[in-house]
């Protein structure tokens, strides 16, 4: 008998609270997908270095999954609380008919078990299918060639998902049992008549508080977007707490004067059912200030995390294409007591490396520096602007100097622009935007440099785009190119070699990489292969992207689900009010429009403030990640907007349709 009641209640819940089940299923599916990455077919086709990166990513995602499970647990308990509240009158009827609290608890145990089983089964099915598409994404990100497709099932992710969600459902079961045990019969029977208490607020106080909160947010926006370099690690926590407080006060104060402000416009306020809609919105904001704050912060994190993660990934990819033009760079930095005059190729041969492994057009050149030319001298009074943003630079650091002929040979190999200089001219290569900005100020002034009593003037009024060493991103702070005769051999500090391999097939490249990396670093030889650079960069960007997608979607689903459940609960409470509207002459189309407006405004309020937060949050991320190059903002923002439209918009539409059915009594 109790089992039949449990099954019947679940059927009714599936109809009335489809969003709750949809959220559970999505949570299970996403959890499985991101915890099954190590079992994907693509993993078997990765190189050994890339597999190490994937193992690191799996470890990080495992830690993130604990955090995600906490968020989902909160969401499930929160959502379940609405279901229990809606059914208290039903439980009161059961008790009136002679059923004890223990029997009601057993009904809830049966329901929780069946709901868990159903959501796990459907979620895991969707997750297993979705994981196959994730393989395609991994293949694309790591540029792996898969000869054939093999369906993969991850036992580890399967049992991990069951374990985590089993614990969550157990928490729900305990919560339900405790909730019922604390309720008296009169509380259960009168639950439907109780409404949340609304405290009236003074409009003048609310307006002042709103302005103060907006001013506080303005100060915080300025700190994180304009002067992030002046903040220390401890300041971040304070700013986050103040931002959360200001967000809470914005919603709290808004509910106290919004209705009063709109009522001044009688023409709009009295049109159609606007008066009813606005009063409903005012009541909802009044009673959900904390929930709105949490949802706003979740949406802010979704937008910021997703946009930043996707933007950084794109920047890494674009940067890699430009910054890895050859197979290997080798730098010679002589150990103490050894001469800097030996070429890199000679040093490699001394260490037993066969130069026939390189194509004939390899470039072997010297690197020079002198105390007559330091960053403090070349950048002048603007040096503080550079060193505070880039801790690896220093005013006393000698500038790197390269002969014009050497650089032109390298530029030809790299497929970049070659230059000409007069006897008394120099040019500067730099590709870090913030450093370039300060150098350009000096170059536009025609700042001369003096070396051994000879003056040299800038050939160009701004830095030229270029680099020597391959890197994962654009981090060349400056290289001075001088005519060959101006560079003294006594200034030589080491050597640099760039080359393509003679053998270009995959196996040949891997074997040559192993040989060049085997040269002892104790000899002063440091090699950087394109394979290693791409693997490291792709690995880092992939980790960032996957974690960003994982957290972003979870935050988005959580925020949207809380809003949806709250709105469905409100629609159930307000069913009688809509019946009154019908009795006084409002037709169904007018009522549906009013419902659409209510839900639309309710969904837009936290999203709007979250978007404002995100504008400055993304600016902060851009400044903090400046050394990886310009983060692609437009493409990542468009992608994030599309994800928001699909998921958040999907929840909105489902909520509207569900609320519409509830107020129609269907």
Secondary structure, 3 states (H helix, E strand, C coil): CHHHHHHHHHHHHHHHCHHHHHHHHHHHHHHHHHHCHHHCHHHHHCCHHHHHHHHHHHHHHHHHHHHHHHHHHHHHHHHHHHHHHHCHHHHHHHHHCCCCHHHHHHHHHHHHHHHHHHHHHHHHHHHHHHHHHHHHHHHHHHCCCCCCCCCCCCHHHHHHHHHHHHHHHHHHHHHHHHHHHCCCHHHHHCHHHCCCCCCCCCHHHHHHHHHHHHHHHHHHHHHHHCCHHHCCHHHHHHHHHHHHHHHHHHHHHHHHHHHHHHHCCHHHHCCCCHHHHHHHHHHHHHHCHHHHHHHHHHHHHHHHHHHHHHHHHHHHHHHHHHHCCCCEEEEECCCCCCCCCCCHHHHHHHCCCCHHHECCCCEEEEEECCCCCEHHHHHHHHHHHHHCCCCCCCCCCECEEEEHHHHHHHHHHHCCCCCCCCCCEEEEECCCHHHHHHHHHHHHCCCCEEECCEEEEECCCCCECCCCCCCCCCCCCCEEEECHHHCCHHHEEEEEEEECECCCCHHHHHHHHHHHHCCCHHHCEEEEEHHHHHHHHHHHHHHHHHHHHHHHHHHHHHHHHHHHHHHHHHHHHCHHHHHHHHHCCCCHHHHHHHHHHHHHHHHHHHHHHHHHHHHHHHHHHHHHCHHHCCCCHHHHHHHHHHHHHHHHHHHHHHHHHHHHHHHCCC
